[in-house]
Amino acid sequence: MTPHRPLLLDVTRPLALAWTGRNPTGIDRVCDAYARHYRTRAHAVVQHRGVLRVLDEPLSDAIFDLLAERARNFRWQLTRLAPRIMLTGVKAEHCSGKVYLNVGHTDFDLPGHWRWIKSSNVKAYYMLHDLIPVKHPNLTRPHAVRRHSARVTCALKNADGIIANSQATLTELAHFASRQALAMPSVVVAHLGVDHIPQKAAPPYEAGEHFVCLNTIEPRKNHLLLLRVWQKLIAAGAGNVPRLVLIGRWGLHSEKIQQMLRSDPRLNQHVTVLANCEDAQTFRLIRSASAVLVPSMAEGYGLPLAEAMALGIPVIASDLPCFREIGDAIPLLVPATDEGAWQTAITEFMRSKKEAARQRNLLQFHRPKSWNEHFGLVDRLIAGIPSSRPDATGVATLHRSNPVLRASLPVRDIPDRQAARQ
């Protein structure tokens, strides 16, 4: 293994997604951002059921190229590389001291995963996107609750560090650790970047007044509430009812939403579902929307909200801790379960335009988060460098030092050694 590649980046999740051909979710977008950023400093890692393989440099480059291109013949290209993946690999003893990064929630609840981490003597860092299955088990499947509880527990017990995407996620993690009497490892809050959005791409759609909801279509995202609100808008017959555009793939337990759309012809006239929408079309629809609606019951971050704000589009969202944190007091926040409040908010938004004007005025001064800022914080966590904002996380910001990554950082980013130990 070469010194200029001190990282081992787990790409299992993005490879699996590209194999299926499905559009990415929020976590998948994060995995893609990490692959783009770290590809020249990382060996790719793939795992199956806790069995990990570290790919050599040429094969890692081939995998990173595949993920970047997402060609139509992706399956054929990956199948062609499969024998090399199975027959070649970096031995565990050659990984000693390297930094392993897993940002896709991939299999770190499995004993085999941790056996490899310990036997290879790597420094292991994980991103936790949320604790929703732990805090809100009613919003997901029992199997997901068990697996995610195990992920969080294993990370707290064994990880060298954890990346939290928001202070809200970190707060829930700290509460979980306290309840389980577990110590917190080194942690950093690193907001997700949205500077990948093309600001001046294709022109917006001219499709009349419409609202966009961008999320996987599943119960936790609360699409049923929006459909009931639209039914009431239609029944009220108050002028032109705007179109509701639902963008997102169908998730588990979405049968009620599908049945509601099938059984109500009038609703169908005002609701469009785009289950396989490309990014360019998605951003065109958002840019021309009256507002983006985010009625989620629970979230760890909220990329649709952040992306809409980055495009200068007003947002009506659930009143969740993470939305308050990343929203800069700009979006209109409404209780997630208050259907009447949502109907009033949307009706007033259409009628008076005052709320839209308020948000658009504030959005002129909004500075979206960048991936460079995010990765700067992650690099400091891994290198054991104190945060430049000591109160950013509410937890200790002096991290265990990793000389392998410290050597790969620009000199200006490495503080005085004595200061780093204090």
Summary of the structure (lengths in Angstrom):
residues: 422
radius of gyration: 22.5
end to end distance: 32.5
largest distance: 70.2
contacts: 1365
relative contact order: 0.11
helix: 49%
strand: 14%
